[in-house]
Amino acid sequence: ANSDSGCLVIRITEEEDLRSDWCRELCCWINHHYAAANIPVLNWVSIPCTGGSAWNRLNWAKGSEKTRRKIARHVEDFQRMWQQFVYIAEWARKVGNYIAIEWPKSCAYWRAECVTSNLGLWQLATTMFDGCAYELRSRDGLPMRKEWRVDTNCDELVKVLSKRCACTMPHARIQHDDTKKTESYTPRIVEAI
């Protein structure tokens, strides 16, 4: 948990498991408890985008039955986590707290009906930013231009997470070992949040 900025930020990781009812209830309790103490809470969700990756269209078409089952499991996990987040987000909004949803700009989940219907209902602002503008670098030190998208009801996040590429040097291709690095936030992104 981090509350240095006057806003409580709590990370829900794989260990807490957003798919669980226990985790959902904990998040709702935190929102209620801190709202009662006039401490705003940011409910930041970054559900793994594996099932929504652009590569999955190709992998589904050319892959084996085993590959398709694996992709289907990723999508099922997303649907369960999204369902839990919707419950948390509704609770957070009811008590005046913030929500933020983050995926790569190209993630297919942004176009999923279950997501688009809630984004419209919640009237969130969209911001996009490039990893290289927040010091995302390859193992060779070259900038990597991963494009992120965040939808939120927190105006401050829209302001601080809006930097776009201004690089004058070539970018590294996001592949192999560097792909894993793009799953995490740089210290500059964490500072902004």
C-alpha positions in Angstrom: 0.0 0.0 0.0 1.1 3.5 -0.7 -0.5 6.7 0.6 2.3 9.2 0.2 0.2 11.3 -2.2 -2.8 11.5 0.1 -4.5 8.7 -2.0 -4.3 5.1 -0.9 -3.0 2.8 -3.7 -3.2 -0.9 -3.0 -1.7 -3.5 -5.3 -3.7 -6.7 -5.9 -1.3 -9.2 -7.3 -1.5 -12.8 -8.4 -1.0 -13.8 -4.8 -4.3 -12.1 -3.7 -6.0 -13.5 -6.8 -8.6 -11.1 -8.2 -10.7 -14.1 -9.2 -11.4 -15.0 -5.6 -14.5 -13.7 -3.7 -12.2 -13.1 -0.7 -10.1 -10.6 -2.7 -13.3 -8.9 -4.1 -14.7 -8.5 -0.6 -11.3 -7.2 0.8 -11.2 -4.5 -2.0 -14.8 -3.4 -1.2 -14.0 -3.3 2.5 -10.9 -1.1 1.8 -12.9 1.3 -0.3 -15.7 1.6 2.3 -13.3 1.9 5.3 -11.0 4.6 3.7 -13.9 6.5 2.2 -15.4 6.8 5.7 -12.0 8.3 6.8 -12.0 10.7 3.8 -8.9 9.0 2.3 -9.4 8.5 -1.4 -8.6 5.1 -2.9 -7.4 4.4 -6.4 -8.6 1.0 -7.7 -6.0 0.3 -10.4 -6.6 -2.9 -12.4 -4.2 -4.4 -14.9 -5.7 -7.8 -15.7 -3.2 -9.9 -17.6 -3.7 -9.2 -21.3 -2.4 -12.6 -22.6 -5.7 -13.7 -23.9 -6.2 -10.3 -25.6 -2.8 -10.2 -27.3 -2.7 -9.4 -31.0 -0.5 -12.6 -31.4 -3.4 -14.7 -30.3 -5.3 -14.3 -33.5 -2.4 -15.9 -35.3 -1.8 -18.5 -32.6 -5.5 -19.5 -32.7 -5.5 -19.8 -36.5 -2.2 -21.7 -36.8 -1.8 -23.3 -33.4 -2.8 -26.8 -32.2 -5.9 -27.7 -30.2 -3.7 -27.5 -27.1 -2.8 -23.9 -28.0 -6.4 -22.9 -28.5 -7.4 -24.4 -25.1 -4.6 -22.4 -23.5 -5.8 -19.2 -25.1 -9.4 -20.0 -24.0 -8.2 -20.5 -20.4 -6.6 -17.0 -20.5 -9.9 -15.5 -21.8 -11.9 -17.3 -19.1 -9.5 -15.9 -16.5 -9.9 -12.4 -17.9 -13.7 -12.8 -17.8 -13.7 -13.9 -14.2 -11.3 -11.1 -13.1 -13.3 -8.5 -15.1 -16.5 -9.6 -13.4 -14.9 -9.2 -10.0 -13.5 -5.8 -10.9 -16.9 -4.6 -12.1 -18.3 -5.4 -8.6 -15.3 -3.6 -7.0 -15.6 -0.6 -9.4 -19.3 -0.1 -8.7 -18.6 -0.2 -5.0 -15.7 2.3 -5.3 -17.7 4.7 -7.4 -20.6 4.5 -4.9 -18.3 5.7 -2.1 -16.6 8.4 -4.3 -13.3 6.6 -5.0 -11.3 6.3 -8.2 -10.9 3.5 -10.7 -8.3 3.0 -13.4 -8.1 0.2 -16.0 -4.7 -0.4 -17.8 -3.9 -2.6 -20.8 -1.7 -2.2 -23.9 -3.4 0.0 -26.4 -3.8 -2.9 -28.9 -5.3 -5.4 -26.4 -8.5 -7.0 -27.7 -10.1 -6.7 -24.2 -10.7 -3.0 -24.9 -13.2 -4.1 -27.6 -14.8 -6.8 -25.5 -18.6 -6.1 -25.0 -18.3 -6.7 -21.3 -15.7 -3.9 -21.1 -17.1 -1.4 -23.6 -20.5 -1.5 -21.9 -19.0 -0.6 -18.5 -16.7 2.0 -19.9 -19.7 3.8 -21.4 -21.7 3.5 -18.2 -18.8 4.7 -16.1 -17.9 7.6 -18.4 -14.2 7.3 -17.9 -11.6 9.4 -19.5 -9.0 7.7 -21.8 -5.3 8.5 -21.7 -2.6 6.9 -23.8 1.2 7.0 -23.2 4.3 5.5 -24.6 6.7 3.4 -22.5 9.8 5.2 -23.9 8.5 8.5 -22.6 8.7 6.9 -19.1 12.2 5.4 -19.6 11.2 1.9 -20.8 14.4 0.5 -22.2 15.6 -2.7 -23.7 18.4 -4.9 -22.3 20.6 -3.0 -24.7 19.5 0.4 -23.4 17.4 1.3 -26.4 14.0 2.9 -25.9 10.9 0.7 -26.3 7.7 2.3 -27.4 5.1 0.1 -25.8 1.8 2.0 -26.1 -0.4 1.8 -23.0 -3.9 2.9 -22.5 -5.6 3.8 -19.2 -9.3 4.6 -18.7 -10.1 6.3 -15.4 -12.3 8.7 -13.5 -9.2 10.3 -11.9 -8.4 13.5 -13.8 -4.9 13.7 -12.3 -3.9 10.4 -13.8 -5.0 11.6 -17.2 -2.6 14.5 -16.8 0.4 12.6 -15.6 0.1 9.5 -17.8 0.0 11.2 -21.2 3.6 11.5 -22.4 4.1 10.3 -25.9 7.3 9.4 -27.8 9.7 12.2 -28.4 12.7 9.9 -29.1 15.3 10.8 -31.6 17.0 7.4 -31.6 15.8 4.1 -33.0 13.6 2.0 -30.8 14.2 -1.7 -29.9 11.7 -4.2 -31.1 9.8 -5.7 -28.3 10.7 -9.3 -28.5 12.3 -12.2 -26.6 13.7 -11.2 -23.2 12.5 -7.6 -23.6 8.9 -8.6 -23.9 8.8 -9.6 -20.2 10.2 -6.2 -19.2 7.1 -4.5 -20.8 4.8 -6.3 -18.4 6.1 -4.2 -15.6 6.0 -0.4 -15.0 9.1 1.7 -15.0 9.9 3.7 -11.9 8.8 6.8 -13.8 5.3 5.3 -14.4 5.1 4.2 -10.8 6.0 7.8 -9.7 3.2 9.2 -11.9 0.6 6.8 -10.5 
